[in-house]
Amino acid sequence: NTLAVGLATIAILIALKHFYPKSPAPLIAVGCGIGAVAALGLQAHGVEIVGRIPTGLPPFEKPDLSLIEGLWAAAAGIALMSFTETIACGRAFVQSGESLPSPNRELLATGLSNITGAVFGSMPAGGGASQTAVNRQVGARSQLAE
């Protein structure tokens, strides 16, 4: 049953890529999966679902500052790699007529978003080639799409 859902999802992705290449195929495929679970009661047929997803904003968490000493070196390395990928992708995908991204502004924006997100339990933020490529492929033009 789970295999059938997986194969159907792959079929939707391939069909949309072939017939509607500028469509948000992954979003549509996931939406179809959610709809199929609800409409066909797939959970009763052995298809596992995520379960209840909490609503609203996560609660504020005071950072555990005792972890800084043990994690700072690894965190600095990860931050450097994330920044490098963010700025490299920004420069690689710049189109004619667009200005090059400012490394200082990118570092500040990524750092502030990660500091803010950290106290709410978010995953670390950073730019990447895959999401930038998908956005460019479907014609996304605004910062909001990134």
N, C-alpha and C positions, 0 to 999 in steps of 0.2 A: 504494500500500500504506500509506504513511504517512497519506494522506488518509483512507483507510478507518478507520484506528485513531483519528484525530482525530474523525471523524464518529460513530464508535461511542461515544467518550468523551462527546461532547456529548449523544448520545441517552440515555446512562446518567444524566448529570446532570439532563437535563430530566425523564426518567421518575421519578427518585427525588424530585426537587423536587415533582412533581405528586402522586405516590402516597404518598410517605413524606417529607413536608416537614421533619421533625425529624431525619432521618438525616444522618450525615456524608457527604453525597453526593460531595464531591471526594475524600475518602479512599477511598471504595468504588470510584469510577471509576478512580483511580490503581491500586488493588489489582487491579481487573479487567484493566487494561492490562498490569501486570506478569505476572499469571497467563496472559494470552493470549500474551505473548511467550514465556514458558517452555513452555506447553502446545502451542502451534502452531508454534513455531520461526520466529517472524516475522522474526528477524534474517536468516535465509536468504532471505527474500522481500523484502529491501530496507528493512526498518524498522530505523532506527538506534537503538541503545541507548546508555545512558550509559557502560557499560563497568564496569571494576572500581572499586568504592568502598572506600577504605581502612577497615579496622576499627580499633577502639580509639580512645583519646584522641589528639588531635594532640600533637606534641611541644612542650615549652616553648620559646619564642623570646624571646631577650633583645631588648627594644625598641631600635630604632635612634634614639637621642636626638638625632642630628644633624638629623633631619627636623622637630623641634619648631619651629625658627625659621621654616621655610618653610610649615608647615601650621597653626600655632596659630590664626590668624585664621579660616581656613575651618572648622577643627574647632570653634571656639567658636560660629560661626554655625550649623553643622549641629547641634551639641549643643543650642543654644537652641531651634531649630525642633523638634527631636525632643522635647525636654522640653515645649514648648508643646503639641504634638499629644498627648503622653501625658497630661498633666493635663487638657486639654480633653476628650479622650475619656472619661477617668475620670469627669469631672463630668457629661458629657452622658448617659452610660449608667447613672448611679446610679439605683437604684430606690427606691421608698418603703420606709422602714425601714432603709435602708443609710446609713452615714455617708459624707460627702464625703471623697474622698481628700485626704491632706495633701500639699501641694506639696513641702515639705521632705523628707518621707519618700520621695516618688516620685523626687525629684531624687537623693537619696542612693542609693536602690536601683538606679536606672538607671545612675548614675555608677559605683557599685561593680561592677555586672555588666559594664559595658563595660571597665573597667580590668582586671578579672579575665580577661574574654574576649580582650582584646587580646594578652595574652602567650601565648595558645593559638591565635591566628589565626582567631578567630570573627568573624562579621559583627556590626556594631553592633546593640545591642538598643534597643528603644523601643516604647512603646505605639502603637497605631494604630486607626483607626475600623473598618477592614475586619475584623480579627481579633476585635475586641470585639463587633462586630455579629453575626458568625457565632457566637461563643460564646453570646451572649444568645439568638440565634434557636434554638439547639439545647438551651438550658436549662442551660448550664454554670454552676455555682455556686461553684466554688472558685478560689483563686489559682493552683493548679496548671494549670488549663485555660487561663489567660491566657498 
